Amino acid sequence: QSQPGDRGGGAGNGGSGGGGESTSPQTTDDADPCNAAKEITGKATSFAYKSAKDNILKASADGLEHSITLGRDTNGVINQAPMNNGGNSAVKVNTTWPGAFAAIHNHPNSSPLSTGDIYAAVTLNTNNSNFTTSYIITGGETYAIVVTDLDAAKAFTAAYPADISPIYPPEFPSLIFDQIQDIK
């Protein structure tokens, strides 16, 4: 739903706060996506994550996208940045929040995670090696995009740059998009 450039920066209001369990720094094992899944699932049990998700779900009654960045303080405690309010299909991510490692945003039309979300996740991780996770809330489900191998992700986006249109969010290039359509 969102463009890689649209997911960085911006101001907003709402659910700032903190609290949560203390966690060690990012320890994702690049070779094993299952370990990454276990780690991000564990982070989703923190008070800050649950509070941020609740704040986004409440705010989503307006039919717009909203985003909250998660970070860690100097003691490793997960906290949350103030909420950014977006539009129908895009919202900025607060990339300057201290200790930022993830962001949560909603899709108000219950659409699945988007191609733009994938490209944005790579951009966020490229700009901040600790920013590895994007959680997407849609239609009662929560999905996560986790960059576990930044070099491979950057190679993918270089080989298959997003098709950018002024009226549509980024899409996979035709080669990949057509293959996905064929699978459907």
C-alpha positions, -999 to +999 in steps of 0.1 A: +000+000+000+028+024+006+058+035-013+093+030+000+100+067+001+066+073+019+075+051+048+103+072+063+099+103+084+069+125+091+052+137+122+020+126+138+002+124+171-013+099+194+000+068+213+034+076+225+046+056+254+067+028+265+069+000+289+074-035+280+097-064+285+134-060+282+149-077+252+184-083+240+195-066+208+186-080+174+198-116+172+181-128+140+199-158+125+202-148+088+204-185+078+171-195+095+139-176+088+122-197+114+144-182+141+134-147+128+098-157+130+101-168+166+119-136+175+094-112+160+065-132+174+081-128+208+084-090+203+047-090+195+040-100+231+056-069+246+034-043+262+046-016+238+037-037+207+002-045+221-004-009+231+007+004+196-015-022+178-045-012+200-039+025+193-036+019+155-068-002+155-087+025+174-074+052+151-082+031+120-119+038+125-113+069+103-105+047+073-069+059+070-035+042+075-016+048+108+019+039+119+038+035+151+075+028+153+089+005+179+123+011+195+144+000+224+158+022+251+193+019+264+182-009+287+167-029+258+131-022+268+107-020+239+089+014+236+068+032+210+070+065+191+040+088+186+016+077+160+018+090+124-015+094+106-015+088+068-039+086+039-060+059+023-030+039+011+002+054+026+016+065+059+051+076+069+073+057+094+092+075+121+127+064+113+144+088+138+129+072+169+157+061+192+164+024+189+140+019+161+137-017+149+102-021+137+070-003+126+034-013+127+008+000+103-027-008+092-044-013+059-079+003+063-094-015+034-084-049+047-061-055+018-032-079+022+004-066+026+015-050-005+044-049-029+051-014-016+053-028+019+080-052+008+101-026-010+097-002+019+109-029+044+141-032+023+145+006+022+140+009+060+166-018+067+190-003+042+188+030+060+190+015+095+205-020+099+184-025+131+151-017+114+143-052+102+106-057+107+073-042+094+041-054+109+009-050+088-025-051+104-052-060+079-087-076+081-082-089+116-048-105+107-013-093+114+015-100+090+052-093+093+078-086+067+112-094+081+145-087+063+168-115+074+194-111+046+198-074+036+224-082+009+199-106-008+170-082-003+191-053-019+201-076-048+164-085-054+153-048-054+182-039-077+174-068-101+136-062-099+130-025-092+095-015-084+073-002-111+064+032-099+032+050-111+021+085-100-014+071-093-007+036-080+015+023-052+047+005-063+042-029-079+065-057-088+080-053-123+059-070-150+081-102-150+073-110-114+037-095-114+028-116-144+041-148-127+020-140-096-011-134-118-005-168-135-003-185-101-038-171-092 
